[in-house]
Amino acid sequence: MIDVDIAVIGSGSGNGLVTHELADRRFAIIEGGDVFGGTCLNVGCIPTKMYVHVAEVATMVREGGRLGVDATLDRVRFTDVRDRVFAGRIDQIAAAGEAYRRDDTSLELLRGHARFTGPRTLRVDLRDGGTEEVRAGQIVIATGSHASIPEEIAAVAEREDITLHTSDTVMRLPERPERMLVVGGGFIAAEMAHIFSAFGTRVTISARGGELLRHLDDELVEVFTTRAREQWDVRTSTTVTDLRRGGGDVLRRDAGASKEGITATLSDGSDVEVDVVLVATGRAPSTSGLGLDVAGVDVHDDGRVVVDAHGRTTVDGVWSLGDASSPFQLKHVANHEARAVAHNLAHPDDPRVFDHDAVPAAVFTHPQIASVGMTEAEAVTAGVDVVTKVQKYGDTAYGWAMEDTTSVCKVVADRRTGRLVGGHLIGPEASTLIQPLIQMMAFDQPVSQMVRGQYWIHPALTEVVENALLGLDLNPVEDQIESPPRA
């Protein structure tokens, strides 16, 4: 039996709970996955964006002709990119992080699967055999999420002994596939389609919905779906009804795919011949098998752990954060929640709340997308006196330089209060350009103060944001009412 003050299940954002303020507590960190460091480091944010950067470089070469730069792209050396990302960076960082914790005499690092045997006790089935019992004063569930595969496609793949890849595996393929089917229409599907098509793979997308990235503002959904159809073979309103080996000429006999190739039949009756099938239909909380019912910890219907505004579960002394419990599957949200829980463990009489206002997100596809706050439709439903402005990149000086004809910044505001309630960009550097809009919402700054209370560099691309804000038809400052206090 190991006795500790705090046991953390998961080594992603939960790893950040070991803070100076808690230096006098004895920790146990329990990680049951193949790698240490969580989703973001190993299979999510960081490696995907390292791939995206290469994809952007390749795309710039291909598109240079419209600006008068004639260049050709010989090839993208997929295996070199893969080895630089993983062998050169990710795997070393993960290994170093695990070694650092293993050498830390102030904590116990256990590599194995944990499950509750009581409200404050855990049984850990160790990866190298054997078991360990852990008793803790406080337990934090930070197990993250995992790629989910719909049962119907998993069943047909199993019948034909076809490997289905997810974002957890596709970046480590032995070779670049010539043809890929991406199943899904969300942000993972959009990013992977961009990466592999830029690398030279012929990409087909099968999406259940009629449009891609349907969670976005309608204006951005329309722009992106149109741009996606120009780049990839997009089959909307379809599902995969069958998979079978063989069919058609094999363009490449490696890449971890069937040597006979794969024929996918879609619900519209069409067949698509590919080498790799990537399922990108979403991620689910990694909470099953934890014995939460034994501990008395409640979960939502989707598997997320039920927590209050401070990260406390329904059992005293048990906490949760990140993808295991949060409605936002975003690393920056998980890190924020980890900081709050760490503070609450150190200062139980002065707890901090999870701040889920003005949570931004970005999709690193082509074109890049970023969003914060409500869409126009959501604002209307919420009863906001909605006013919007759509600013084209191409109507600013730097937009002229890029010869941009499709990118936009859309801002959604409340006419009565003069406050921004949503911001949405699709185009180059969207994930950076959105930061002033996040700041406005986070600090409840009036649009008039933000847009005229500072300089905006001319002719930088940030003028897209400036001009969008200037274009809002808001009540005069003297007629604006105070926005309600934040919770």
C-alpha positions, 0 to 999 in steps of 0.5 A: 500500500502506497499512502500519498496526499494527492494521487493524479490519474493521468500525465497530461495536464494533470502532471502540472498539479505538482506545483511549488505551492504543493511542494510539501505534499506527497504525490502519486502520478499514475499513467496507464497509456503507452506514452507519458505526457498526455494527448497534446504532446504525443498525438494531438496539438504539438505533433499535428501542428509540426506537420501543419507547418510543413503542409503550409510550406508545401502549399505556399510553394504550390500557390506561389504562381499567382503572386508571380513566383514560379516554383515547383515542389519536388516532394515532401519527404514524409518519413523525414518529417515524421522522424524529425517530429517524433524521434527528434522531438516528441518521443524525446520530450515524453521520455525525458518527462517520464524520467524526470518524474521517476527520479523525483523522490517526492512522488511515486510514478506508477505506470499502469491502469488505475481503478477505484476500489473505494472513494479514496483508494485505487488499485493499479495494474502495473504494465510490467506485471503485478498490482499496487494499492494507493490510498490518497487524501485527494484524488484527481481524475485527469485521464483525458480522452481517446479517439472514438470509432463508430461501431458500424465502421469498426464492425465492417473493418474487423470483418475484413481485417482492415486497420482503421487509423485515427489521429493517434496512429496516422502520423506514424505511418511507415510511408505516405499513402497515395490515397486516403479516406478521411471519415468525419467532418470536424476539426481533426478531419479538416486538419488531417486532410490538409496535412496529407493532401499538402504532402501529396496524398489524394484525399477523399472526405466522407462526412455525415453532415451536409457541410464541414465544421458545422459547429462554426458560424454559418458564414465560416461554414459556407466559406470553408466547405467551398474551399474544402471542395476545391482541395479535396474530394468531399462527399457530404451527407454520406457514411461508410457502409462497407469496406473490403480488400482489393479493388483497382490498381494499387498505387503504393504497397506500403504505408501500413495499408492492405497490399491489395488496397481498400475499397470503401462503399459510401451510403450514396452508392459510390466506391472509393479506392484508397490505401488508408482509412482515417477515422476522425469522428471525434474523441471520447472521455477516457473514463470507462474502466476507472471504477467510478461507480465504486467510488460513487463518482457521477458521470454524464451520459457522454462519459464525462465526470460530473464536476462543479465550478471548482473541479470537485466531483460528487465525492468529497476529495475527488477532483477532475479536470481536462477532457475527462470532465470538461465540455471543452476538449482543448489543451488550453482549457485543461491547463487552466483547469489544472491551475485552478485545481492546484490552487484549490488543493493548496487553498481549500478555503479560497477556491478558484472557479473554472473560467469558461467564458471567452474560450477560443479554439482554432482549426489548423487546416487550409484556410486556418480558422479561429473562433471565440464566443457565440456564433451569430445564430447563438447570439440571436437565440440568446436574445442579444441585440445582434449587430455583425460586421464581416470584413474581408482580408482582401479589403485591407492593405496586407490582404491586397499583398496576399491577393486574398479573395476569400478570407474574412473576419466576422465579429458579433456584438451586442448593440445595447452594451457595445460589447463583443459577444463573438469573433470568427476568422477564416484565413491566414494567421487566424489563430493569431489575429483572434487574440485581440478579440479574446482579450476584449471578451475576457476583460469585458472591454467595450468595442469603442475602447479597444478599437480606438484606445490603441494603435493598430500597426499599418499595414499589418494584417491586424487591420482586418480585425480593426476594420471589422470592429470599426464597422460595427453599427453600435449605439453611441457610447453615451447610450450603451448600457453596462454589460451584466457582471460575469459569473 
